[in-house]
Amino acid sequence: MWEAILKSAIIYVRQKFTHINRKDDFKMTNNFYSAEQVAEILMVSKPTAYRIIKKVNDELSGRGYITINGKVSIKFFHEKFYN
């Protein structure tokens, strides 16, 4: 009996989570701007955009957030530049 329950649970999990491995079915919304996008938005060069991202990420790190080099949170970027 337990073997049948376990087998059906494994089948359920496989069906539920197989889409994660398929690129077409699994789309994540982009929550970050790249340096190229920041440069375009602020009309600055890419090196300047990287410096801006570093400053913004340093502030986020100081607040205890994990940051990604060369990318900046869209939400925090708009908060810093448009509020």
CYANA upper distance limits for C-alpha pairs under 8 A (distance plus 0.5 A):
  1 MET  CA      5 ILE  CA      6.99
  2 TRP  CA      6 LEU  CA      6.53
  3 GLU  CA      7 LYS  CA      6.56
  4 ALA  CA      8 SER  CA      6.69
  5 ILE  CA      9 ALA  CA      6.64
  6 LEU  CA     10 ILE  CA      6.67
  7 LYS  CA     11 ILE  CA      6.80
  8 SER  CA     12 TYR  CA      6.62
  9 ALA  CA     13 VAL  CA      6.70
 10 ILE  CA     14 ARG  CA      6.66
 11 ILE  CA     15 GLN  CA      6.67
 12 TYR  CA     16 LYS  CA      6.52
 13 VAL  CA     17 PHE  CA      6.52
 14 ARG  CA     18 THR  CA      6.12
 18 THR  CA     22 ARG  CA      7.76
 19 HIS  CA     23 LYS  CA      8.45
 19 HIS  CA     25 ASP  CA      6.29
 19 HIS  CA     26 PHE  CA      6.59
 20 ILE  CA     25 ASP  CA      7.90
 20 ILE  CA     26 PHE  CA      6.12
 21 ASN  CA     26 PHE  CA      8.08
 22 ARG  CA     26 PHE  CA      6.74
 23 LYS  CA     27 LYS  CA      7.59
 31 ASN  CA     73 SER  CA      6.52
 31 ASN  CA     74 ILE  CA      6.28
 31 ASN  CA     75 LYS  CA      8.19
 32 PHE  CA     71 LYS  CA      6.42
 32 PHE  CA     72 VAL  CA      5.74
 32 PHE  CA     73 SER  CA      5.02
 32 PHE  CA     74 ILE  CA      5.57
 33 TYR  CA     37 GLN  CA      6.30
 33 TYR  CA     38 VAL  CA      6.87
 33 TYR  CA     71 LYS  CA      6.02
 33 TYR  CA     72 VAL  CA      5.83
 33 TYR  CA     73 SER  CA      6.92
 33 TYR  CA     74 ILE  CA      6.36
 34 SER  CA     38 VAL  CA      6.80
 34 SER  CA     70 GLY  CA      6.63
 34 SER  CA     71 LYS  CA      5.16
 34 SER  CA     72 VAL  CA      7.21
 35 ALA  CA     39 ALA  CA      6.53
 35 ALA  CA     46 LYS  CA      6.74
 35 ALA  CA     49 ALA  CA      5.98
 35 ALA  CA     50 TYR  CA      6.22
 35 ALA  CA     53 ILE  CA      7.74
 35 ALA  CA     70 GLY  CA      6.28
 35 ALA  CA     71 LYS  CA      6.77
 36 GLU  CA     40 GLU  CA      6.76
 36 GLU  CA     46 LYS  CA      6.67
 36 GLU  CA     49 ALA  CA      7.95
 37 GLN  CA     41 ILE  CA      6.61
 38 VAL  CA     42 LEU  CA      6.52
 38 VAL  CA     43 MET  CA      8.48
 38 VAL  CA     49 ALA  CA      6.31
 39 ALA  CA     43 MET  CA      5.93
 39 ALA  CA     44 VAL  CA      5.37
 39 ALA  CA     45 SER  CA      6.15
 39 ALA  CA     46 LYS  CA      5.97
 39 ALA  CA     48 THR  CA      7.94
 39 ALA  CA     49 ALA  CA      5.59
 40 GLU  CA     44 VAL  CA      7.27
 44 VAL  CA     48 THR  CA      6.72
 44 VAL  CA     49 ALA  CA      7.03
 45 SER  CA     49 ALA  CA      6.75
 46 LYS  CA     50 TYR  CA      6.70
 47 PRO  CA     51 ARG  CA      6.88
 48 THR  CA     52 ILE  CA      6.75
 49 ALA  CA     53 ILE  CA      6.61
 50 TYR  CA     54 LYS  CA      6.60
 50 TYR  CA     70 GLY  CA      6.72
 51 ARG  CA     55 LYS  CA      6.85
 52 ILE  CA     56 VAL  CA      6.73
 53 ILE  CA     57 ASN  CA      6.42
 53 ILE  CA     69 ASN  CA      8.47
 53 ILE  CA     70 GLY  CA      7.06
 53 ILE  CA     71 LYS  CA      7.18
 53 ILE  CA     72 VAL  CA      6.45
 54 LYS  CA     58 ASP  CA      6.45
 54 LYS  CA     69 ASN  CA      7.85
 54 LYS  CA     70 GLY  CA      8.00
 55 LYS  CA     59 GLU  CA      6.89
 56 VAL  CA     60 LEU  CA      6.87
 56 VAL  CA     72 VAL  CA      7.83
 56 VAL  CA     77 PHE  CA      8.02
 57 ASN  CA     61 SER  CA      6.49
 57 ASN  CA     67 THR  CA      6.50
 57 ASN  CA     68 ILE  CA      8.29
 57 ASN  CA     69 ASN  CA      8.39
 57 ASN  CA     72 VAL  CA      7.18
 58 ASP  CA     62 GLY  CA      6.68
 59 GLU  CA     63 ARG  CA      7.04
 60 LEU  CA     64 GLY  CA      7.06
 60 LEU  CA     65 TYR  CA      5.97
 60 LEU  CA     66 ILE  CA      8.01
 60 LEU  CA     67 THR  CA      7.69
 61 SER  CA     65 TYR  CA      5.45
 61 SER  CA     66 ILE  CA      6.61
 61 SER  CA     67 THR  CA      7.15
 67 THR  CA     71 LYS  CA      8.31
 67 THR  CA     72 VAL  CA      7.99
 68 ILE  CA     72 VAL  CA      7.60
 72 VAL  CA     76 PHE  CA      8.12
 72 VAL  CA     77 PHE  CA      7.17
 73 SER  CA     77 PHE  CA      6.45
 74 ILE  CA     78 HIS  CA      6.68
 75 LYS  CA     79 GLU  CA      6.74
 76 PHE  CA     80 LYS  CA      6.61
 77 PHE  CA     81 PHE  CA      6.65
 78 HIS  CA     82 TYR  CA      5.75
 78 HIS  CA     83 ASN  CA      7.69
 79 GLU  CA     83 ASN  CA      5.90
